[in-house]
Amino acid sequence: MEQLRSAAERRAVTFIAGEAGVGKSRMGREAALLADSMGLSRFMGSCTADPTVPYAPIVTAIRRHCRSLPDDEMRSLFSGSAMLAANLFPEVAGVIGPEIRTPNQEDLFASVWRLLQRLSGTEGGLLLLEDLHWADADSLRLLAYLIREIDGLGMWMVGTYRSDEMHRRHPLAVLLSDLGRERRYEEITLRPLDDEGLREMVSAIFDGTPVGDDFVAALRGRTSGNPFFIEELMKVLLDDGSIYRGPGEWERRDIAEMEMPLSVRETLLLRARNLDGPIVEALQLAAILGERIEPDVLAAVTGMSAPEVEHLIGEGLRLQLISERRDGPRATYRFRHALTREAFADELVGPARRHAHRRIAEALRSFHEDDLDSIASELAEHFEQAGDAAAAVEFGLRAARRAVASIALTEAAARYDRVLHLMDRDPTTRLGVLVEAAEALQHHNVVLAKAFATEALGTARTAGDAMAQSRALSVLQHEAWRSGDSHGAIRLASDAYAIARGIDDHHEAFMIARLSRLLTLGDRYDEAAELIAVGIPLAERAGNDRALSIMHGTRMLRLTIGPDFYEALRLSVDAARRAGDPLQEAISTINAGYMCVWNGALARAREYLTRGMELSERAAPNDRYAAAGLAWLLSLTGELAEARRLATSLASSEDIPTSIVALNALCEVGAREEDPDLPGLVNRFWAAAARTGEAQRTVPALAAKAVLALRDGIDVATPIFMEALEATANKHAGGSHWMFSPDLARALAD
């Protein structure tokens, strides 16, 4: 408690960790009481094993506060820079109006930050998020953003998670590792009680009655010192008379006479053995419905009347199976512990469980008929478990599209994958979903995007759908370039453009933009220039700002650093922003950083690459190309330790351009530090770079081979240096060789 109190006073981000039942929720309640005593507003959310909305824990925390606000206060709260956050709250978007645009992830996170800052008020607030081990990857990205931008937020952030659910690659474990290195949080770890702690707890339950060693040993054997299990077991022993009130004090039967439950599940279910059958059945349905128990929804699911539901809740409260939470005048109910819910849910198996999911799905669909998108994910899960594939596909697709609109791409990937698994093989129903999913995921989940695009291409060819063919080829082109196959990417983009010509100006402009970029990277400048001359007017007529951004960015790649370069960058970024495309803005900014490195403008390069890292972290969190570029820059400026740290993990990236640049950085570091592993690094670097055929890859790789060859003498190294010098020059510019020509000059002087 002292550690928690200290964290509260300093508003330090706090995580409370421990196994299930060890007291994390109780510690969370203590945090809420501390917040009350300090005059902080409380915002409390939680995760569930099956998330039903993107960013669920933070959305639920905010929604509980907002749902009772009058419309004018709602509009004020979500005005200005907080407006984009309304995309996460359909009920708010309905009040504010239809003019809210779909945000990129960076703008969405910034808008949520502003909303929370307003909610914290002048006194500050507590944002308590429970069960973060169940948080989806998108929620964790938002949480990471808020933690890293905690200054000025006015919130004391507290999270709980089950440490026994963690493994090395668990998304929360990865986040905590990153935040730990940055020293951005404190952790309170709760552990099971030792024998003395167990003795003290049981004695306190029974008014200070002494507890003998044999009873402590028996309890430890059943509970392993877990406080929740101990408390539940005490209730069972009270119910069956094993512990009873004697004359003036508590007494118990001999250990040998007691029948202690063998498992926690058995312990929990024994508590409900005297309840009427309909109440037990309703509790089982409530357990499958979710962690929270909403009386109106439960009545719809069970067919009970309002008084019958009230009686059920009363019985659950009496037996301490259910707990009540007050949210102003509104009471909410939930199972007292996740383990309680699991025990009741597990009682329904086979056909009975499928029938339960069907009842729940139909009731939810009827109850929320005016806002089905808000529970689409939940409906998809229930219909699938009920065996209704058609309904599961319908609502799964709605959930996927909502996730894409919220930039919750991990959730979107899972939903699209599940939808296509459930859909029948009829190409007329699958083709549109395949193309949609491939395009939505191409920058986030390359494996799924390629699989969807490959199937879409074959289906489109069979169906004679030219537009679908071109769109699928475009996704495959992107994957080919990312895998290092630049020639294959150009071929695929050329095919996509040839198919698209004359069909749709908007898509044709986009394919010109894609193809001209690849041709430029492949040193085919004249062909690219011809395409851009046609593509820019076409994109302007079609209103395709994304294509305009790509083509202005491609023009930038052909320019030396100067006014024309910066003007091309400005046009590219402006078009990306008009298109609402943060990823394209990130790409243009990152490419500007690379160009500045290539031309020796290192201070400006650092600025662009750092900004590019920030943009890509939010728009495409799996894309580490900017980070690789920064590692390369650091290797050239002599910041060798940081360059090595940043590049080491990236050198094995499946994204080949990222891997190549990271290997370049490691070779620079290895040459300066005379690393004995340098020959192996150079061989890896050259093999990957040569496969692309792009001068931007092969020139630095040739230079690395030349620097390594200096170990064998100047006569061996000079021809390789000259090959690199020749390769970096072209008829449009003198090329850039400042990164390696000093090595040759120094060797010749020596």
Secondary structure, DSSP 8 states (H G I E B T S, - for coil): -HHHHHHHHHT--EEEEESTTSSHHHHHHHHHHHHHHTT-EEEEEE--SS--STTHHHHHHHHHHHTTS-HHHHHHHTSGGGGGGGGG-HHHHHHH-TT-----HHHHHHHHHHHHHHHHTTT-EEEEEE-GGG--HHHHHHHHHHHHT-TTT-EEEEEEEEGGG--TT-HHHHHHHHHHHTT--EEEE-----HHHHHHHHHHHTTT----HHHHHHHHHHHTT-HHHHHHHHHHHHHTTSEEE-SSSEEE--GGG----SSHHHHHHHTTTTS-HHHHHHHHHHHHH-SEE-HHHHHHHH---HHHHHHHHHHHHHTTSEEEEEETTEEEEEESSHHHHHHHHTT--HHHHHHHHHHHHHHHHHHTTT-GGGGHHHHHHHHHHHT-HHHHHHHHHHHHHHHHHTT-HHHHHHHHHHHHHHS-S-HHHHHHHHHHHHHHHTTT-HHHHHHHHHHHHHHHHHHT-HHHHHHHHHHHHHHHHHTT-HHHHHHHHHHHHHHHTTT-HHHHHHHHHHHHHHHHHTT-HHHHHHHHHHHHHHHHHHT-HHHHHHHHHHHHHTS-SSHHHHHHHHHHHHHHHHTT-HHHHHHHHHHHHHHHHHTT-HHHHHHHHHHHHHHHHHH-TT--HHHHHHHHHHHHTT-HHHHHHHHHHHTT-SSHHHHHHHHHHHHHHHHHHT-TTHHHHHHHHHHHHHHH--HHHHHHHHHHHHHHHGGG-HHHHHHHHHHHHHHH-BTTB----TTTHHHHHHHHH-
